[in-house]
Amino acid sequence: MPINKRPSLAASIRERQKQGHFPVISELKPRSPKEGDLFRGRDPLTLVSEMGTCPVAGISVVTEPLHFGGSMDLLRDVISHVSLPVLHKDFVTDPEQVKESAKAGASAILIITSMLDDAQIELLVAASRRHGIESLVEVHTASEMERVADLDYDLLGINNRDITVLEVDDMDVSWTETLAPLKGVDRPLISESSISGPEDIVRAGRAGADAALVGTAVLRAPDISQFLNQLIGVGWPV
């Protein structure tokens, strides 16, 4: 029996679209290799509560500790605090990490194509299915898109930045514009990173993105709820 009982992130994205909102996944990330400390002494659950006052499609939680300052405790705290779908982001390489994520109650887990070989990706997608947790497979290039074209996963993510250099590169949503037309199977497509304002949401949506994952820009905004509502308020369809 699947462990996970959390709401579906894919379904939440489609529901926000039906409501006329642009689906935004708001990210909780303690630190950025490029921007440094993002919490700045603020309580993470207070931040999540503020995000949850907006009609976001879900919350993303980064648990990688070395470069991004995250932890599984942070993931569990957020899951217990919200009713929204929660995406677990880390450098996942082992099916045991998928099992742990599902036990924690995450709705979806990130699988990064650039950091895995084909066999590992298949194994992790299968583990996600087995444990009742949605798989978000992330790509950054056309060749990576081809590598995962025939896999049966739940959501496709296009990272506008290069995670192999820890996303310290300066990019915009042009990677989404380039890769979105190649997506193939009709599954929710998420534009990730380099979203700094409503104009980026419009570009991503017109290119074919069904949702956007926004992290650093949300945590750096003077008013988190106002910023998120501006992004969501772009509307659907764009």
N, C-alpha and C positions, 0 to 999 in steps of 0.2 A: 504493500500500500504506500502511495506517495507520502512523504513526510510533510511537504509544504502545503499549507492551507491559506496562504496569502492571496490577495486579489491579483489578477492577471495584469501585467504591465501593458501587454499588447491590447487587451480589451479596453484598458483605461485610455490608451491613446485614441482608439477608435471612438470611444464615448465622448471624449473632449472634442473631437472633430464634429461629431453629430450635434454637439452643443454650440458649435460655431466658434470654438476657441482654437488657437494654434496650440497643440500639445507641447508643453515644456516640462522636462525633467530637471528639477533643481538639485544641484549637487552639494553635498556636505564634504568638504575636503580641508583637513586641518592646515595643510601646508602645500605650497607649490615650489618646485625647484627654481622656477623663474621669479615668482612674486614673493616668496618667503611665507611668513606666518599669515594665514588668512583668517583665523579666528580672532586674533588680536585681543585675547583675554575674555572673549564673549563665551557664554555657555552654549554648547552645541545644540542642546535640546530647545533652548530659547530661539535659536536660529531656525531650527526645524519647525517650531510652532509658527514663526512668522511666515516661513515659506508655505506652510499649510493653510494660512488664511487666504491664499490665492488658489484659483482652480488649476493647480499644476496636475500633470498626468501621473507624477510619481516623484520619489526622492531617490537620489543616487548617493551611496555612501562609499567613500574610498577607505579601504582598510590596510593598504600597503604601508608598513611602518617606517621603513628606512628613508625613503625619499618624500613621502607624502604625509607622514605623521599619523596614519590611521591605525585602527585596531579592530579586532572582532568584537571587543566590548562596546565600541562605539556603534557598530552595526546593530548589535543586540539592543542597545539602549534606544536607538532610533526606531527600530521595529516595534518595540513595546510602547512607543510614544505616539505612533501615528497609525491611521487605518489605511493610508495610501499604499500602493505598491512600492516596494523598496528594491532598488537595483544594487547588487553587491559588486563593487569594482576592486579588483586586485590583479596581480600577475598570477593568474590561475594556471597551474601546470599539472595538477594531480586530481583524480576523481575524488579523493578524500576531502579536498577543499570544497568541491561541489556538495558533497554530503553534509559537511559542516555548515555551509551556507544555507542549505535547505533546513537543517535542524534549527538554525537560528531564526528561520521564518522569512528569509528573503524571497521575493517574488521572481527575481531574475538574477543571473550571474553573467559577468563579462568574460568573453573568451577572445583573446587578442591574437589574431592570425599571425602577425609578424614575429611573435615570440614562440611559436609552436610549429612543429612539423605536421604534415597532413594526418598521420596516425593519431597524434595527440589531440588534434582538433576533433576528429571523429569520436575518440574515446570520451572527451569531455562533453560533447553534445549528447552522446548516448547516456552518460552519467546524469546529465541534467534531466533528460526525459525519464530516466529510471527513478529519480528522486523527486519528480514533480515540480521542478523549478524551470522557468523559461530560460533559454539560452540567447544571449545577445552576442552575436559574432561580429567582431570589429575588423574592418579593413582600412587600409590607407592608400593602396595602389590598385591599378587595374589587374595586375597579376595576382594579387591577393584575392580580389573579387572572383577571378576565374578559379582559384584553388578551392573556394567554398561553394561554388555555384550549384553543385549537386547534393549538398548536405541538407538534411531536414532539420533546420533550426528555426527559432521562433521570431527573432528580430535581427535586422542587419544594421550595424552602425558604421558610419564613415567618419573616421577621426581626421579632422582637418589639419591636425598636427601629427608629428612623427613621435610616437610613444617610445621608440627605440633610443631617442635622445632626450627622453623624459619631458617631451612637449615644451622644450625651451625655444623652439624655432618660432619665428614670427610668420604666421599664416592667417588666412581668412577662409571664408567658406568656398573658395574656388575648387577645393578638392571635392566637395559635395556636388558642385555644378558639373565637374568632370565625370565623376563616377556614378552619380544617381541614375543616369539613363541606362546604365549597364546592369541594373539590379536584378532583372529577370523575374523570379517568382514573386508573386504579390504578397509580401510580408511587410510589416511596418519598418520603415527606413528612418533611422535617427541620425541627424547631423550632430556631430560631437565636437566640442571645443571651438575656440576662435569666434564665439558668438558674443559680440560686445554691445549690440543694440537691436532695435526693431528692424533696421535696414538689413541686417544679416539674416534675421528670421525670414524676411520677405525673399531674399535671394535663395536661401536654402529651400524654402517651400516651393518656390516657382521652379526650382531645379528638380523637384521630386521628393523631397524629404517630407515624411509624415509627422515628424517631431524633431525637437532639438534638445540636446543635453547641455545645460549651461552651468558651469562651476565657478571659476575664478571671478567672472564678471558679477555674478550674484553676490558673492561674499565681499566684494570690494565696493558694491553699490552703497551710497549713503543711506538709501531707504530700500531695503530688500523687497518688501511687498509692492512698492510703487514700481520698481524696476521690473519685477516679474509680471505685474499686470500690464505693463507696456508691451512686453514680449508676447504674452498670451493674447493681448488685445489686437494684435495684427489680424487675428481672425482666421477662420477656415471656411471655404478655401481662400488661399492668399491671392 
